[in-house]
Amino acid sequence: MTEAAEEPDSVYRIERSLTGTAGLDHILRGGLTSSRLYLVEGTPGTGKTTLSLKFLLEGASIGEAGLYVTLSETTSELTAVARSHDWDLDELDLFELVNEEGVSSDNAQSLLHPSEVELGETVRGIIAKVEETNPKRVVLDSLSELRLLSQNPLRYRRQILALKHFFANRNCTVLMLDDRTAEPSDLQLHSIAHGVVLLEQTASDFGAERRRLRIVKMRGLQYRGGYHDFTIEKGGIRVYPRLIAAEHHTNFDARPLSTGLAELDALLGQGLTPGTNTLLSGPAGVGKTTTAIRCMIAALERGQNAAYYLFDERLGTLLTRSGALGMDLRPYIENGQLMIRQIDPAELSPGEFAGAVQESVETDGASVIVIDSLNAYLHAMPSDKFLVLQMHELLSYLSQKGVISLMILAQHGITGELRSDLDVSYLADTIMLLRFFEADGEIRKSMAVLKTRTSDHERTIRELEINESGLVIGAPMKSFQGVLTGNPRYTRNGDDLVGVAAYADK
């Protein structure tokens, strides 16, 4: 799609051409400047052909003729790529510049160097086809063939400049594809092109490959810099623009909301405040997930929507266990209030995860987000150096949107000194600590709130119990000392434990 877009301080209007890839157009703040030449570079398999075909099809949808000139792939290969995306290329002109006649021995000669003849014929063939079809959008695939035919950098640069001026005079928007077979320091094309889009693909030690793109340069346009994750899916490339929390501020009611349990509300001060994130930390099996589900169900009962991202547990196990505790999630899934997505972290990039959360909030209207757990999410992507910073940006985004986010973090050990391989406590507005402790020969569970940034919370420790009724939280345990160490001492008679009438000092 071509549209008029006005830059903030500009007195003229710039014609834009949408690429057809929504995420890329978002990064470019409205698409490419029309009638310019652009370089799309990336190693084989990064998605250059898919991106460029979508660019031509977007133009065809608004009546702009498109021409795909291929020097490396056959038209049958291009058609096969299109078929895998359910695309019809009938409205495009596919020009296979070197066919089987071009490599026939009948065309051989010995007076001139083959490169001089072939280069001239190639460029003349491109020009003739453009003059014949008069396209508005052109894709040239790929420049590596022209580079080889040119034999030296000077001839290669002159030919690209000649093509650039030719296309400019005909008001064509051109994508030139390059597979980066040249020396890494060869930046001649970068200086010639109006803009450069870099596609990258990296292999992980485990799991699927990761793809990302970056706008290297774009003359005369403001764009979102840095790397942006993308995937190749049926229907084209899906780009996940890097999340910038400050751009998503929304006015919302910040009054605290109940968790559904008066005792838990008392621990938190007044309940959970919209626009804040809560970290539930403790060893495995202590009740972190059950507590998060209890808080989420309270929101669902108020008519709010929620999204649950499940990294550790199987979905079937979660639903069965929740139902047995009197917290059946299936009715909310069926009526569309609750979306539970089981995540395979080995197959997911940070950008894709952030995009999924953003879609839950802005498309599905989720006002509660649960991430279970941070351990699996962060450990699954050890090669991503700035993963914690990306999580910080995601939580800031959720805060700007007035979403209540609950994060679960498992600690190593059962009692005594517990530890975690990662420290994300500084990200949390509220920290809830759940611990095991032993009393009278029984393993029991406790809960305490270590900090909240929004209210004056209760400083006590309360016992919690999980039974067929769900989550039960007792009165403050004032008769015990050393509960957080896992080996408490009972100091006086009282009724501090859930379901215990009196607890005598043995």
N, C-alpha and C positions, 0 to 999 in steps of 0.2 A: 504494500500500500504506500502511495506517495502522499505526503501531507505537508502543509506549510507550518513551520515551527519558528518561533521568534526567540532568539537569545535574549536574556534579560536586558543587556545594555546595547542591544543592536538596533540600528535604524532600518535595517533591511530584513527581508524574510528569506529564510533558507529552506529550499525544497528538500524534504526528507523522503527516503525510501525505506520502508520497513523490511526487515530481513525475513519475516515469517517465523522467526524463532523468538517467542515472547520475552524470554529471559535476557537474550542478547539485546533486543530493542530497549528493554528496561535499563540495562547497563549503559547503553548509548544515549539514554534519555530521549528516545524518539526515533531511532533508526540512523541510517547512513545518509550523509549529504549526497544528493542525487548528482549524476553526471560527473562522478569522480572515479578514480581507479584505486582499488584497495587490494592489499596483499593478505591472503589467508595462508598461514604457514603452520606446518605440523608434520610429524613423522607419519608414515603409513599407518592407518588404523585409528587415527585420532578423530575422524568424522568430517574431514574437509568436503568430501563428495556429498555427504548427507546434508551438510549445512548449505552448500551452494545450490543443490537441487531445490531445496525448500525456498531459497532466495528467488529462484526463477519462477517457481510455482506461485509464490506470493504475488509476483508481478503479473503473472498470467491471470490471476483471479480478479485483477482490476483492469485488465485489457492491455497490459504492457507486454509486448512481444519479448520472448526470451530465447537466447542462443547459447547452447553448451558446446564449446569447441574442445574436443578431447584429442590429445596427442599421445596419451598413455593407456587409456582404457578403451574398450570397444563399446559400441552402442548397445550390444546385447548385455554387457556387464552393467552398464548404467541402467538399462531397463530392469535387470534383475534386482539392483539396489532399490529402485523405485517400487517394484512389486513387493519387496519385503516390508515396505511402509504403506502399502495399499495406495500408492500414488499412480496417477495416470499421466504419462509424459506426452500425450498426443498433441497438446497445445504448445509444446516446446519444439524448437529446432535443434536436433542433435547432429553435430557435424564431426564425423570421425575423419580427422585430417590425414592420417596415414593408414590407408587400407592395404589390402593384399596386393593391389596393383602397384602401389608405391614401392614395394620391396621386391618387385619382379626383376629378374636379371635383364629383361629387355630395356629397362631404364638405366642401365649402367653406362658410364662414360669415363674417359680417362684424361681429358684435357684439363679439367679443373679439379681442385680438391673437393671431395664429396660434400664437406660441410658447407662450402660456399654456395653450391648449387641447392642443397637441401634447405639451408637456412632461408635463402631468398624465396624458394618455392613455398616454404611453410608460411612465411609472413605474407606473401601475396595471396596464398590460399585463405588465410584468416581475413584479410582485407576484402577479398572478393565475396566471401560468404556474408560478411557484415553488410556490405553494400547491397547484396541480393535480398537479404531478409529484413534489413532496417530495424534491428532490435533496440529496445530500451534498456534491457539488462543482458549482460554477457558474462559468461564464466569461461575462463581459459585454464585448462587442466592438461599438463602442468608445466610450470616454468623450467623444471629440471631438463626437459627435452630441448627447449630453446637454449639453455645454458650449455648443454653438450654440443649442440650444433654450432654455437657461436665460437667455440674454441678458445676465445680469450675474453677477458673482462670488458675491454673497450667496445668490441663489437656487440657483446651481449647488452651492455648498458645503452648503446645507441639504438639497438632494436627495440628495447623496452620503452625508451623515450619516444621513439617514432610511433609505436603502438599507442602510447598514452595520449599523444597529441591527436592522433587519428580518432580515437574513441571520444576525446573531449569535444572535437569539432562536430561529432554526430550526437552529442548529448547522451552518451551511453554511461550507465552505472556498471562498472566492471569489477568482478572478483577474479584475481589471478591466484591460482593455487600453487604452493611450493612445498615440496616434501622435505626440505631442509637437508638436501644432499650436499650442498655447498659447504665451504669452510664456515665454522661458527662465527668467525670474525668478519665474514663477508656481509656487510650491511648496505650494499648498493641499492637493493630494492627498497629498503626502509626509507631511504632519502627520496626515492622517486615516488613511492606510493603516497596517496593522500592519507591513508590510514593503514594500520597493521593489526591484525587479529592473530594471536598465537594460541594454538591448540596443543595441549600436552597430554601424554598418557604415561602413567607409571605403574609398574607391577609391584604388588605388595608381597611380603614374605608369605602371607596366607590370605586367601580370599580373592575377590575379583580385583581387576585393575581399576585404578582411579584416574578419572579424566578431569581436567580443569582448563580454563581459558583465561587469557589476559589481553586487554587492549594495550598494545605496546605504544601506539601513537594514534592520534586522531586530530587532524588539523582543524582548528576553528570550532571545536565542539568540546563541551564539558562532558566527561564520562566518569563512570565509577571505576576507579583504579583498583589495582590488586588482582589476586586470583579469585576465580569463581568456579566452583565445581559444576560439572555437567555430566549427564548420562545420555547414551544413545538408546532411544526407546522406539517402539513401533509408532510411526508418525513423525519421527524426526528427532532432533536434539532438544533435550530439556535442560535449560540452564538454571542454576540456583544462585541468583545474585547474592554476593556477600552481604550479610545482614548488618544494617546500621541502625541501632536502636533509637537514636535521637530523631530519626525521620518518622517515627510511628507513634508519637504521643497522642493519646486519646483522653478526653475528660471522662471520669468515672466516679461512682459513689464509693468512697473509701471507708465507709462504716464497716466495722468488723462483722463477720458472719459466723454463725454457730457451727461447731463441728458435729452437732447432734448429741453430744455428751456434755452435761453440765460440768462434770469434774475435769474434763479435758479443756473446756472453755476457761475454767478457773486457772488451770496451769498456764495457759497461754495469755492470761490476762482478761481478754474479752472474746477470744476466738481467733479466727484467721482473717487477716485484713487483705482485701483485694489489692493487687499490685505488689504483693510480697511473695518471697519464696521461702519455703521451710525445708530444712535438712533433717531427715530422720536417720539417726546414726546408731549403730549397735551391732552385736554379733548376729550370725545367722540363726533364725528361728525364734528371735526374741519378740517379734510382733510388729516389725516396721511396716511390712506390706499391709497387714490387717488394719493398722492404725490409719494408713494412707487411704485405704478403701473406705473406712468408716467416715473419714472427712469428706471423701468424694461423694459418697451416697447421700450425705446431708445436703450437698449442693444439688444432686439429681432430684432429691425429694422437693427442693424448692423450685424445680422446673428449669434449672440451669443445665447447660451442656458441658460435657467433660471429654477429655481424651487421655487414654492410658497407653504409654509406650513401654512395652514389656520386653526386656532384654534377657532376663535370667530364666524365668519360669515358663513352662509351656502354657499356652492359652487354656487348654482343656483342664489342666490342673488348677489353674487360678480360678476358673469358673466353678469347678466342683468344690474346691475348698471354701470359696466365699459363700456358696449356697449352703454348705453344711454349717456355717457360722451364722446363719440368719441374715446374710447380706447378698441376696441373689442379684446378680448383675444382668442376667439375661433379659428381663423385661425392658431395661433401659437400652440395651443394645438393639432390641427389636423395634422400639419406638423411635430410634434414631438419636436419643439424647447422649448416648455413650458410644465412643469409638475406641476400640482396643486394637492396637496394632502390635503384632509380635514381630520384633526386630531381630534380624540376623546381622549383628554388627560387622561381621566380616564382609558383608555385601553392601555396606552403607558408608557413604562419605559424610563428613561433618556438615558439608553444605546441603546435602540431600536431607539429612535429619532436620536441620534448621528449617529447610523449606517445607517439610512435612508438618512441623509444629506450627509454622506460620500459616499454612493452609487450614489447619484445624481451628486456629483462632479466627482468621478473617473470613473463611468460607463456611465452616461448620459452626461458628459461634461458640467455641469452647471457652468457658470461663474458669475451668480448673484443668490443669495439666499435671499428670503424674509421670515421673521418669523413674523406672524401676529396672535396673539400678545404674548409678553413676559408675560403679566399678566396671561393669561389662562394657559400657559405652567408652570410657576412657582407656581401658586396657586393650580394647580391640583395635585401636588405632595408635600404636606407640610411635609410628613414624611421623605423625602430625604433631610438630613441635609446639604449635600454638593452640592446641585443642582446648586447654583450660580458658584461654582468652576468648575463644569462640563460644564456649559455654557461658562465659561472663556476658558476652554480647547478647546471647540468646535469652538469658535470664533478665537482662536489662530491657530487652524488647518486650518480654512478657509483663514486666513491671509497668512499662509505658502504656500497655494495653489494658491494665487493670485486672490481669489474670492472676489467680492463686496457683502457684506452682509448688508441687511437693516432690522432693528429690530423696531417693533412698540410697544410703551409703553403708555398705557392710564393712564391719571391722573384723580383724583377725583375733581369734581367741574366744573364750567363753566367759571366764571370770578373771579378776585381777587386772593387770595392766593390759589394755586393748590398744591396738594401733591400726592404722590404715596406710596403704601405700601412697595415698594422695591426700593432700590437704586442700579441701575446697570449702572449709568452714568460713573463710572470709567472703565467699560469694553469698552466703545465706543471710537473710534477714532474721530468721528464727532457727534455732538449733534445738532439737528434741533428742535427748539421750535416753536410750532404752538399754537396760542392763539385766543380766541374770544375778541372782543372789541366793544363798542357801540359808534356810531357816527351819529349825526343828526337823532336819533330815529330808527336807523337800526343796526342789529347785523352784524358785519363784522368779517373777519378773517385776521390774520397776521402771518408772518413767519419770523424767525430770526435764524441765525447760532451762537451758543454760543461758539463752539470751533471746530477746526480741527487740527489734528496733522501733516498734510502733506502739508499745504499751508497757505498763509496769506489771511484769508477769509474776506469778507465784514462785517463790524460791524453794518450795518443799519438794520432797520425793514421794510419789504415790505408787502403790502397787497396782499392777494391771493383771488381769486374767482373761484368757481367751477360752470361751466355751461355746456351747450350741446357741447361746443368746447373742454371740458376737463379742464385743469388747466391753469389759467391765473394769472400771477404774475406781479404786478405793479412796479412803480419806488420807490426808497427809500422814506419813509414817513418822510421827514425832517421837516414838518410843525406841527407835533404832538409830544406831550410829554405824558408820562404815559400810553403808549399803552399796555405794559405788565401788568399793574394793572387792565386792563379791563375798565378803565374810563379815556380816554385820554383827553387832552386839546389841542385845536387848537390854534396855536400861531400867524399865519399870513396867508394872502391869498396865495393860490397856487393851484396846480393841483396834489394833492398827492394820491387821491383815484381812484381806478379803475372805469372808466365809469363816473366820475364826472368832469365836465368842470371847475367848480370853487366851492370852499367851503368857505362860508363866516362865520365869527364869529357871532354867534347868541347872 
